Amino acid sequence: MEKEQVAHDLALIVVENLLEDVDENMGIRQYSKEAVDIYKKAKETIMKELD
């Protein structure tokens, strides 16, 4: 499996786990933005660690 795919898969797992704790009152746009931000940060961190 290539490094980019591994980082992507692990970042999605991070997003899933962190968003379980998100407040149910959060609107869908805010929720989506939060998910994307978490994904980008997680993937960047994972890519650095895989190097």
MDAnalysis code that builds the backbone (N, CA, C; Angstrom):
import MDAnalysis as mda
import numpy as np

u = mda.Universe.empty(153, n_residues=51, atom_resindex=np.repeat(np.arange(51), 3), trajectory=True)
u.add_TopologyAttr("name", ["N", "CA", "C"] * 51)
u.add_TopologyAttr("resid", np.arange(1, 52))
u.add_TopologyAttr("resname", ["MET", "GLU", "LYS", "GLU", "GLN", "VAL", "ALA", "HIS", "ASP", "LEU", "ALA", "LEU", "ILE", "VAL", "VAL", "GLU", "ASN", "LEU", "LEU", "GLU", "ASP", "VAL", "ASP", "GLU", "ASN", "MET", "GLY", "ILE", "ARG", "GLN", "TYR", "SER", "LYS", "GLU", "ALA", "VAL", "ASP", "ILE", "TYR", "LYS", "LYS", "ALA", "LYS", "GLU", "THR", "ILE", "MET", "LYS", "GLU", "LEU", "ASP"])
u.atoms.positions = np.array([
    [0.860, -1.176, 0.000],
    [0.000, 0.000, 0.000],
    [0.901, 1.232, 0.000],
    [0.584, 2.198, -0.816],
    [1.457, 3.359, -0.886],
    [1.207, 4.328, 0.268],
    [2.234, 5.089, 0.582],
    [2.220, 5.972, 1.751],
    [1.024, 6.929, 1.742],
    [0.701, 7.498, 0.593],
    [-0.416, 8.441, 0.476],
    [-1.738, 7.774, 0.878],
    [-1.947, 6.538, 0.460],
    [-3.172, 5.806, 0.788],
    [-3.228, 5.473, 2.269],
    [-2.105, 5.078, 2.835],
    [-2.046, 4.775, 4.267],
    [-2.394, 6.025, 5.071],
    [-1.801, 7.158, 4.703],
    [-2.076, 8.412, 5.410],
    [-3.547, 8.787, 5.280],
    [-4.108, 8.629, 4.103],
    [-5.523, 8.931, 3.873],
    [-6.417, 8.069, 4.763],
    [-6.167, 6.767, 4.758],
    [-6.983, 5.845, 5.545],
    [-6.893, 6.139, 7.037],
    [-5.693, 6.377, 7.532],
    [-5.525, 6.671, 8.954],
    [-6.159, 8.011, 9.325],
    [-6.052, 9.001, 8.441],
    [-6.664, 10.303, 8.704],
    [-8.181, 10.179, 8.803],
    [-8.773, 9.342, 7.973],
    [-10.223, 9.130, 8.054],
    [-10.628, 8.494, 9.378],
    [-9.814, 7.587, 9.863],
    [-10.081, 6.968, 11.160],
    [-10.011, 8.008, 12.276],
    [-9.020, 8.893, 12.202],
    [-8.891, 9.973, 13.192],
    [-10.141, 10.845, 13.173],
    [-10.587, 11.238, 11.983],
    [-11.780, 12.085, 11.850],
    [-12.991, 11.383, 12.459],
    [-13.173, 10.140, 12.112],
    [-14.318, 9.391, 12.630],
    [-14.318, 9.358, 14.158],
    [-13.165, 9.081, 14.736],
    [-13.077, 9.004, 16.194],
    [-13.288, 10.345, 16.870],
    [-12.714, 11.412, 16.322],
    [-12.853, 12.719, 16.945],
    [-14.260, 13.283, 16.804],
    [-14.895, 13.030, 15.686],
    [-16.214, 13.606, 15.466],
    [-17.319, 12.896, 16.242],
    [-17.026, 11.753, 16.807],
    [-18.017, 11.091, 17.665],
    [-18.340, 11.960, 18.874],
    [-17.399, 12.820, 19.257],
    [-17.583, 13.671, 20.423],
    [-18.165, 15.041, 20.088],
    [-18.440, 15.303, 18.805],
    [-18.946, 16.611, 18.398],
    [-20.383, 16.779, 18.877],
    [-20.695, 17.968, 19.305],
    [-22.024, 18.301, 19.806],
    [-23.089, 18.075, 18.736],
    [-24.170, 17.437, 19.084],
    [-25.251, 17.159, 18.137],
    [-25.941, 18.422, 17.636],
    [-25.793, 19.534, 18.330],
    [-26.423, 20.780, 17.923],
    [-25.643, 21.503, 16.832],
    [-24.496, 20.985, 16.471],
    [-23.667, 21.618, 15.454],
    [-24.351, 21.476, 14.093],
    [-24.381, 22.552, 13.328],
    [-24.976, 22.515, 11.993],
    [-24.123, 21.706, 11.030],
    [-24.736, 21.256, 9.940],
    [-24.045, 20.398, 8.988],
    [-22.855, 21.094, 8.343],
    [-22.959, 22.371, 8.056],
    [-21.822, 23.072, 7.450],
    [-20.653, 23.158, 8.410],
    [-20.930, 23.460, 9.655],
    [-19.876, 23.533, 10.663],
    [-19.279, 22.147, 10.883],
    [-20.119, 21.138, 10.919],
    [-19.681, 19.751, 11.097],
    [-18.769, 19.340, 9.943],
    [-19.188, 19.661, 8.716],
    [-18.396, 19.320, 7.534],
    [-17.052, 20.025, 7.543],
    [-17.050, 21.298, 7.895],
    [-15.798, 22.061, 7.945],
    [-14.865, 21.468, 8.992],
    [-15.395, 21.125, 10.124],
    [-14.599, 20.518, 11.192],
    [-13.993, 19.191, 10.728],
    [-14.784, 18.393, 10.033],
    [-14.300, 17.099, 9.535],
    [-13.152, 17.289, 8.547],
    [-13.290, 18.233, 7.641],
    [-12.240, 18.488, 6.647],
    [-10.977, 19.004, 7.319],
    [-11.127, 19.912, 8.265],
    [-9.960, 20.454, 8.978],
    [-9.216, 19.350, 9.738],
    [-9.958, 18.509, 10.416],
    [-9.341, 17.407, 11.166],
    [-8.631, 16.462, 10.211],
    [-9.278, 16.142, 9.098],
    [-8.678, 15.241, 8.107],
    [-7.353, 15.799, 7.588],
    [-7.343, 17.069, 7.197],
    [-6.128, 17.683, 6.637],
    [-4.988, 17.677, 7.653],
    [-5.287, 18.037, 8.885],
    [-4.255, 18.068, 9.920],
    [-3.739, 16.664, 10.221],
    [-4.649, 15.712, 10.313],
    [-4.251, 14.334, 10.613],
    [-3.405, 13.765, 9.480],
    [-3.820, 13.976, 8.245],
    [-3.077, 13.433, 7.107],
    [-1.684, 14.040, 7.029],
    [-1.592, 15.342, 7.250],
    [-0.287, 16.016, 7.224],
    [0.638, 15.429, 8.299],
    [0.110, 15.255, 9.491],
    [0.905, 14.694, 10.586],
    [1.334, 13.257, 10.283],
    [0.413, 12.465, 9.758],
    [0.727, 11.075, 9.435],
    [1.776, 10.994, 8.332],
    [1.669, 11.827, 7.312],
    [2.651, 11.836, 6.217],
    [4.040, 12.144, 6.757],
    [4.131, 13.095, 7.689],
    [5.427, 13.439, 8.297],
    [5.986, 12.256, 9.066],
    [5.111, 11.567, 9.795],
    [5.568, 10.426, 10.595],
    [5.992, 9.242, 9.728],
    [5.397, 9.104, 8.558],
    [5.746, 7.999, 7.670],
    [7.056, 8.229, 6.920],
    [7.520, 9.467, 6.894],
    [8.783, 9.760, 6.198],
    [9.989, 9.265, 6.922],
])
